[in-house]
Amino acid sequence: MPAPSEMVRFRSGIGPRFLLTIDTEEEFDWAKPLTRSEHRIDHLPELRKFQHFCEGFGISPVYLVDYPVASSAVAAEILAEPVAGGRAEIGIQLHPWVNPPHDEEVNEYNSFAGNLPEDLEQAKLETLRDTIIANLGATPMIYRAGRYGAGPNTARILHGAGVAIDSSVRARFDYSATGGPNYRNLPIHPWWIGGPGKLLELPLTTVFWGLLRKFGPRLYPALWRFPRLRGALARIGLLERIPLTPEGVTIAEALRGIAIAFAEGVPVLVLSFHSPSLCPGFTPYVRSEADLDMLYDWWRTVFDYLARRGVKPTTVREIMESVALA
């Protein structure tokens, strides 16, 4: 848990903001073991539609791209122009199993990049960064570990690679049962890693809702063996965990979550989803054209709600320019 002195402060006059992040990645079967080769990137043309959709709301999305996307000519053709024009930003998302150098065994433990030896994690990160620069014409300033798998060496590697922001922490979630990190007790407010001006941690926004929400950090994990009880508590308004994503979260839940986040004084909401959800059949969340329409409706409703509350979209560049270091 970061100390109070490590929490990020923003310049006065900077109101609440939201950052839209897209985990822009290959398609694979989420129910099967990971492989180096069993994947495709057929959904990438749908990024063009989503980019135009965001531009209609004055939003510059952040595409956190992994190696299959970063090395794709299709991705470059779609994203390079809006990035050059300041209408989108590019970040890094490291999926180790498809990112060279391929020196590790492909298994669940190694799918969390932070579990790799430091030199291999660094080599993969630098390979991906350099591929992004060469193919997409952008120097990435934000990072998210695939599967949220940051580790003990990640911050040092990112700082050495010139990355300003990490957004690997999915607050309120625990991935330790499968070999990943435990973010259960970390805050949803941004904080500094290594001191002010070093690496800014910008966690994905997840809140607890319900009459028991103040007890959520302790009570919700205690119920992990009883998913039906978790569901029952949510249905009767006692306790619910709400990540700000359209994937598995209804619009009503999301609006409740946004209201709670602002009530808790979160300065930057971090919203996210996976790019394969932009095409039916590639994720569990979008199986049909009707599901895809619902995803766009979800975003439209969230953007309208934020606008009515006077909450403006932000960018990685604006976040870094708005931090108060003194």
C-alpha positions as CSV (number, residue, x, y, z in Angstrom):
1,M,0.0,0.0,0.0
2,P,1.5,3.4,-1.0
3,A,2.1,5.9,1.8
4,P,0.1,9.2,1.8
5,S,3.2,11.1,0.7
6,E,3.4,8.9,-2.5
7,M,-0.1,9.7,-3.7
8,V,-0.2,11.8,-6.9
9,R,-1.4,15.3,-6.7
10,F,-2.7,17.4,-9.6
11,R,-2.5,21.1,-10.2
12,S,-5.3,23.1,-8.8
13,G,-8.1,23.8,-11.3
14,I,-7.8,20.4,-12.9
15,G,-11.1,18.8,-12.5
16,P,-12.0,15.0,-12.6
17,R,-11.0,13.4,-15.9
18,F,-11.4,10.0,-17.6
19,L,-9.0,8.0,-19.7
20,L,-10.2,5.5,-22.2
21,T,-7.8,2.6,-22.7
22,I,-8.1,-0.3,-25.1
23,D,-6.1,-3.5,-24.6
24,T,-5.4,-3.9,-28.3
25,E,-4.4,-7.5,-28.8
26,E,-4.7,-10.6,-30.9
27,E,-7.6,-12.9,-30.9
28,F,-7.3,-16.3,-29.1
29,D,-9.5,-18.8,-27.4
30,W,-9.9,-17.6,-23.8
31,A,-10.9,-21.1,-22.7
32,K,-7.8,-22.9,-24.0
33,P,-4.1,-22.9,-23.0
34,L,-2.0,-20.0,-24.4
35,T,0.2,-20.7,-27.4
36,R,2.7,-18.7,-29.4
37,S,1.0,-19.3,-32.7
38,E,-2.7,-20.0,-32.2
39,H,-4.0,-16.5,-32.7
40,R,-5.2,-14.1,-35.4
41,I,-5.8,-10.3,-35.7
42,D,-8.9,-10.4,-38.0
43,H,-10.7,-7.8,-35.9
44,L,-8.2,-5.0,-36.4
45,P,-10.2,-3.3,-39.2
46,E,-12.9,-2.6,-36.6
47,L,-10.5,-0.2,-34.9
48,R,-11.3,2.3,-37.6
49,K,-15.0,2.4,-36.7
50,F,-14.3,2.7,-33.0
51,Q,-11.7,5.5,-33.5
52,H,-14.3,7.5,-35.5
53,F,-16.8,6.8,-32.8
54,C,-14.5,8.2,-30.2
55,E,-13.6,11.2,-32.3
56,G,-17.3,12.1,-32.4
57,F,-17.2,12.6,-28.6
58,G,-13.9,14.5,-28.7
59,I,-12.1,11.5,-27.0
60,S,-8.6,10.4,-27.8
61,P,-8.4,6.7,-26.9
62,V,-5.2,5.0,-25.7
63,Y,-4.5,1.8,-27.7
64,L,-2.3,-0.4,-25.5
65,V,-0.9,-2.6,-28.2
66,D,0.9,-5.9,-27.9
67,Y,3.4,-7.5,-30.4
68,P,1.1,-9.1,-32.9
69,V,-0.7,-5.7,-33.3
70,A,2.4,-3.5,-33.1
71,S,4.0,-5.5,-35.9
72,S,0.8,-5.5,-38.1
73,A,0.7,-3.4,-41.3
74,V,-3.1,-3.2,-40.8
75,A,-2.7,-1.6,-37.4
76,A,-0.2,0.9,-38.7
77,E,-2.5,1.8,-41.6
78,I,-5.4,2.5,-39.2
79,L,-3.7,4.0,-36.2
80,A,-0.7,5.9,-37.4
81,E,-2.7,8.9,-38.8
82,P,-4.9,9.6,-35.8
83,V,-1.9,9.2,-33.5
84,A,0.1,11.6,-35.6
85,G,-2.9,14.0,-35.5
86,G,-3.2,13.9,-31.7
87,R,-6.6,12.1,-31.9
88,A,-5.3,8.9,-30.3
89,E,-2.4,7.6,-28.3
90,I,-0.3,4.4,-28.3
91,G,0.8,2.5,-25.2
92,I,2.4,-0.8,-24.6
93,Q,0.7,-4.1,-23.6
94,L,3.0,-7.0,-23.1
95,H,1.7,-10.5,-23.8
96,P,5.0,-12.5,-23.1
97,W,3.8,-15.7,-24.9
98,V,3.6,-13.9,-28.3
99,N,6.4,-11.4,-27.8
100,P,10.0,-12.1,-28.8
101,P,12.5,-13.1,-27.6
102,H,10.9,-16.5,-27.1
103,D,13.2,-17.9,-24.4
104,E,10.6,-19.1,-21.8
105,E,8.2,-22.0,-21.7
106,V,4.7,-21.0,-22.5
107,N,2.6,-21.7,-19.4
108,E,0.2,-19.8,-17.2
109,Y,2.8,-18.7,-14.7
110,N,5.0,-17.2,-17.4
111,S,2.0,-15.5,-19.0
112,F,2.4,-12.9,-16.2
113,A,5.4,-10.9,-17.5
114,G,6.4,-9.9,-14.0
115,N,7.2,-13.6,-13.2
116,L,9.9,-13.7,-15.9
117,P,13.6,-13.2,-15.2
118,E,14.4,-9.5,-15.2
119,D,16.6,-9.6,-18.3
120,L,13.9,-11.5,-20.3
121,E,11.1,-9.2,-19.2
122,Q,13.2,-6.2,-20.1
123,A,14.2,-7.7,-23.5
124,K,10.6,-8.4,-24.4
125,L,9.5,-4.9,-23.3
126,E,12.2,-3.2,-25.3
127,T,11.5,-5.3,-28.4
128,L,7.8,-4.3,-28.2
129,R,8.6,-0.6,-27.5
130,D,11.0,-0.5,-30.5
131,T,8.5,-2.2,-32.8
132,I,5.8,0.3,-31.8
133,I,8.2,3.2,-32.6
134,A,9.2,1.8,-35.9
135,N,5.8,0.6,-37.2
136,L,3.3,3.1,-35.6
137,G,5.5,6.2,-35.4
138,A,4.8,6.8,-31.7
139,T,7.0,6.7,-28.6
140,P,4.8,5.0,-26.0
141,M,4.6,6.6,-22.6
142,I,2.1,4.2,-20.8
143,Y,2.3,0.5,-20.1
144,R,-0.1,-2.2,-19.1
145,A,1.1,-5.8,-18.4
146,G,-1.0,-8.4,-20.2
147,R,-3.2,-10.2,-17.7
148,Y,-2.2,-7.3,-15.4
149,G,0.9,-9.2,-14.6
150,A,3.4,-6.7,-13.3
151,G,6.1,-8.0,-11.0
152,P,8.9,-6.9,-8.7
153,N,11.2,-5.7,-11.6
154,T,8.6,-4.1,-13.8
155,A,8.8,-0.5,-12.4
156,R,12.6,-0.4,-12.8
157,I,12.4,-1.8,-16.3
158,L,9.7,0.7,-17.3
159,H,11.6,3.7,-15.9
160,G,14.7,2.6,-17.7
161,A,12.8,2.3,-21.0
162,G,11.4,5.9,-20.7
163,V,7.9,4.9,-19.9
164,A,6.1,7.5,-17.7
165,I,2.9,5.7,-16.6
166,D,2.1,2.1,-15.6
167,S,-1.5,1.0,-15.6
168,S,-1.1,-2.6,-14.8
169,V,-2.8,-2.5,-11.4
170,R,-6.4,-3.7,-11.5
171,A,-7.4,-2.5,-8.0
172,R,-9.7,-4.8,-6.0
173,F,-8.6,-7.9,-8.0
174,D,-6.4,-10.8,-6.9
175,Y,-4.7,-13.0,-9.5
176,S,-2.4,-14.9,-7.1
177,A,-4.4,-18.2,-7.4
178,T,-3.0,-18.6,-10.9
179,G,0.5,-17.2,-10.2
180,G,-0.3,-13.5,-10.8
181,P,-0.2,-10.5,-8.6
182,N,-2.6,-9.6,-5.8
183,Y,-4.0,-6.0,-6.2
184,R,-6.8,-6.5,-3.7
185,N,-5.6,-3.9,-1.2
186,L,-4.2,-1.2,-3.6
187,P,-6.0,2.1,-4.0
188,I,-7.8,3.4,-7.0
189,H,-6.1,6.8,-6.7
190,P,-2.8,7.2,-8.7
191,W,0.5,7.1,-6.8
192,W,4.2,7.4,-7.5
193,I,6.5,4.5,-7.6
194,G,10.1,5.4,-6.8
195,G,9.3,9.0,-5.8
196,P,7.6,12.0,-7.4
197,G,8.4,12.3,-11.1
198,K,9.5,8.7,-11.4
199,L,6.9,6.2,-12.5
200,L,3.2,7.1,-12.1
201,E,0.9,4.2,-11.3
202,L,-2.5,4.8,-12.8
203,P,-4.7,1.9,-11.7
204,L,-7.8,0.7,-13.5
205,T,-10.9,1.9,-11.7
206,T,-12.9,-0.6,-9.7
207,V,-15.2,0.3,-6.8
208,F,-17.4,-1.5,-4.4
209,W,-21.1,-0.6,-4.3
210,G,-23.9,-1.4,-1.8
211,L,-24.7,-1.0,1.8
212,L,-21.6,-3.1,2.8
213,R,-19.2,-1.4,0.3
214,K,-17.0,0.0,3.1
215,F,-16.3,-3.6,4.1
216,G,-15.8,-4.7,0.5
217,P,-11.9,-5.0,0.6
218,R,-12.2,-7.5,3.4
219,L,-15.6,-9.1,2.8
220,Y,-15.6,-9.6,-1.0
221,P,-12.3,-11.7,-1.1
222,A,-13.6,-13.8,1.8
223,L,-16.5,-14.9,-0.4
224,W,-14.4,-16.2,-3.3
225,R,-15.5,-19.8,-2.6
226,F,-19.1,-18.8,-2.7
227,P,-19.8,-17.0,-6.1
228,R,-23.5,-17.5,-5.8
229,L,-23.5,-15.6,-2.5
230,R,-21.5,-12.8,-4.1
231,G,-24.2,-12.7,-6.8
232,A,-27.0,-12.7,-4.2
233,L,-25.4,-9.8,-2.3
234,A,-25.2,-7.8,-5.5
235,R,-28.8,-8.4,-6.4
236,I,-30.1,-7.2,-3.1
237,G,-27.9,-4.2,-3.0
238,L,-25.5,-5.2,-0.2
239,L,-22.2,-5.6,-2.0
240,E,-21.0,-5.6,-5.6
241,R,-17.6,-5.1,-7.2
242,I,-17.8,-2.8,-10.3
243,P,-14.9,-2.5,-12.7
244,L,-15.4,0.3,-15.3
245,T,-15.6,-1.8,-18.4
246,P,-18.5,-2.9,-20.7
247,E,-17.2,-6.5,-20.5
248,G,-19.5,-8.2,-18.0
249,V,-20.7,-4.9,-16.5
250,T,-24.2,-3.5,-17.2
251,I,-24.6,0.2,-17.9
252,A,-26.6,0.6,-14.7
253,E,-23.8,-0.9,-12.7
254,A,-21.2,1.3,-14.5
255,L,-23.1,4.5,-13.8
256,R,-23.3,3.5,-10.1
257,G,-19.6,2.8,-10.1
258,I,-18.7,6.1,-11.7
259,A,-20.8,8.0,-9.1
260,I,-19.0,6.2,-6.3
261,A,-15.6,6.8,-7.8
262,F,-16.2,10.5,-7.9
263,A,-17.6,10.4,-4.4
264,E,-14.4,8.9,-3.3
265,G,-12.4,11.7,-5.0
266,V,-10.8,9.7,-7.8
267,P,-9.1,12.3,-10.0
268,V,-8.8,10.1,-13.1
269,L,-11.2,7.3,-14.0
270,V,-9.5,4.6,-16.1
271,L,-12.0,2.8,-18.3
272,S,-11.0,-0.3,-20.4
273,F,-11.9,-3.2,-22.6
274,H,-10.3,-5.6,-25.1
275,S,-10.2,-4.8,-28.8
276,P,-11.4,-8.2,-30.0
277,S,-14.8,-7.3,-28.4
278,L,-15.2,-4.9,-31.4
279,C,-16.1,-7.9,-33.5
280,P,-18.6,-10.7,-32.6
281,G,-17.3,-14.1,-31.7
282,F,-13.8,-13.2,-30.4
283,T,-14.5,-12.7,-26.6
284,P,-17.1,-14.1,-24.2
285,Y,-18.7,-10.6,-24.0
286,V,-19.6,-10.0,-27.6
287,R,-21.0,-13.0,-29.4
288,S,-23.4,-11.4,-31.8
289,E,-24.1,-8.2,-33.7
290,A,-26.7,-7.4,-31.0
291,D,-24.0,-7.7,-28.3
292,L,-21.8,-5.4,-30.4
293,D,-24.6,-2.8,-30.6
294,M,-25.0,-3.1,-26.8
295,L,-21.2,-2.4,-26.4
296,Y,-21.4,0.8,-28.5
297,D,-24.6,1.8,-26.6
298,W,-22.7,1.2,-23.3
299,W,-20.0,3.6,-24.3
300,R,-22.4,6.1,-25.7
301,T,-24.3,6.2,-22.5
302,V,-21.2,6.5,-20.3
303,F,-19.8,9.3,-22.4
304,D,-23.1,11.2,-22.3
305,Y,-23.3,10.7,-18.5
306,L,-19.7,11.9,-18.0
307,A,-20.4,15.0,-20.2
308,R,-23.5,15.9,-18.2
309,R,-21.4,15.7,-15.0
310,G,-18.8,18.0,-16.6
311,V,-16.1,15.3,-16.6
312,K,-13.8,15.7,-19.6
313,P,-11.7,13.1,-21.4
314,T,-8.0,13.2,-20.8
315,T,-4.8,11.9,-22.4
316,V,-1.5,10.4,-21.2
317,R,0.2,13.7,-22.2
318,E,-2.3,15.8,-20.3
319,I,-2.0,13.7,-17.2
320,M,1.8,14.0,-17.1
321,E,1.6,17.8,-17.7
322,S,-1.0,18.2,-14.9
323,V,0.8,16.4,-12.1
324,A,2.1,18.6,-9.2
325,L,5.7,17.6,-8.3
326,A,6.2,20.1,-5.5
